[in-house]
Structures are given as structure tokens and as C-alpha cells.
Amino acid sequence: MREKQIEQRLVKAARDRGGLAPKFVSPGWDGVPDRIVLLPGGCMGFVELKSPGRTMRPLQIRRKRQLESLGFKVFCIDEPRQIEEVLHAIQTT
């Protein structure tokens, strides 16, 4: 399965929960996660998507830590089965 297919499933799953998962593009700030997930109730998280078995690059790990240090939830998904678990984690707390 390709990263794009996992990404499409994430967008659909967020929409099915009444939310959005827009592409996150930040010119001049490399290494940011691929998607911002916005769910009902003001729940928000960032998601980096990878092909199965792939991991985040060092810069992406640094950005993840930066966002987490500000109190945001940041996840990496490389398997479709992780989507529901991540969305649940974003929607709770």
C-alpha cells in the first residue's frame, strides 16, 4: 500500500467522524506533518503519513517534538489499521 492510499483513508475516516483533515503546508518550515486533523469538539492533532514500514526523517522527528512541547498531539501512521486508533486519541483527552 502506498502513502497516498493511507492518506486518503485518513481523510475519509476524519470526514466520517464529522471532521476534516486538510493538507498542512508551511512554506519555509520543512519537516511539518502532512495533515492537520480537526474533529468535533475542538479536537486537533497533526499526522505524518508514511508507506508501510517507513519511518520519519530526523527533521520530521524534530518538528514532532517541537509541536508536542507546545502541547499538540502528533502521530505517525504507516498502516491503515492505525487510523481509527489515532483518530480516537485525537478526539479524547
C-alpha positions in Angstrom: 0.0 0.0 0.0 1.3 3.5 -0.8 1.4 6.5 1.4 -1.2 8.3 -0.7 -3.7 5.5 -0.2 -3.3 5.6 3.6 -3.6 9.4 3.4 -6.9 9.1 1.5 -8.2 6.7 4.1 -7.3 9.1 6.9 -9.1 12.0 5.2 -12.2 9.8 4.7 -12.2 8.5 8.3 -11.9 12.0 9.7 -14.8 13.1 7.4 -16.9 10.1 8.6 -16.4 11.4 12.2 -17.7 14.8 11.2 -14.2 16.3 11.0 -11.6 17.5 8.5 -8.0 16.5 7.6 -6.6 19.3 5.4 -3.1 19.1 4.0 -0.6 21.0 6.2 1.7 23.1 4.1 4.0 25.6 5.8 6.4 27.4 3.3 9.8 27.9 4.9 9.2 25.4 7.7 10.3 22.0 6.4 9.5 18.7 8.1 6.0 19.6 9.3 3.4 16.8 9.4 1.3 16.0 6.3 -2.1 16.6 7.8 -3.9 18.6 10.5 -6.8 16.6 11.8 -9.7 18.7 13.1 -12.5 16.8 14.9 -15.8 17.8 16.5 -15.4 19.4 20.0 -12.4 21.4 19.1 -10.0 18.4 19.0 -6.9 18.8 16.9 -3.8 16.7 16.1 -1.1 16.5 13.5 -0.4 13.4 11.4 2.6 12.4 9.4 1.9 9.6 6.9 4.4 7.1 5.6 4.3 4.0 3.4 4.2 0.7 5.4 7.4 0.2 7.3 8.8 3.6 6.6 9.8 6.0 9.5 10.1 9.7 10.0 13.2 11.5 8.9 15.3 13.3 11.6 13.9 16.7 10.7 10.3 15.3 11.0 11.1 13.9 14.4 12.4 17.3 15.5 9.2 19.0 14.3 7.1 16.4 16.1 9.0 17.1 19.3 8.6 20.9 18.8 4.8 20.6 18.3 4.5 18.1 21.3 6.4 20.5 23.5 3.7 23.1 22.8 1.1 20.6 23.9 -0.1 19.3 20.5 -0.7 15.7 19.6 1.4 14.4 16.8 1.2 10.9 15.3 2.9 8.9 12.5 0.7 6.5 10.6 2.2 3.8 8.3 -0.6 1.3 8.3 -4.3 1.8 7.6 -5.2 -0.1 10.8 -3.7 2.7 12.9 -6.1 5.3 11.6 -9.0 4.7 14.0 -6.7 4.4 17.0 -5.1 7.8 16.1 -8.4 9.5 15.5 -9.7 8.2 18.8 -6.5 9.5 20.6 -7.0 12.9 19.0 -10.7 13.0 20.0 -10.1 12.1 23.6 -8.3 14.0 26.4 
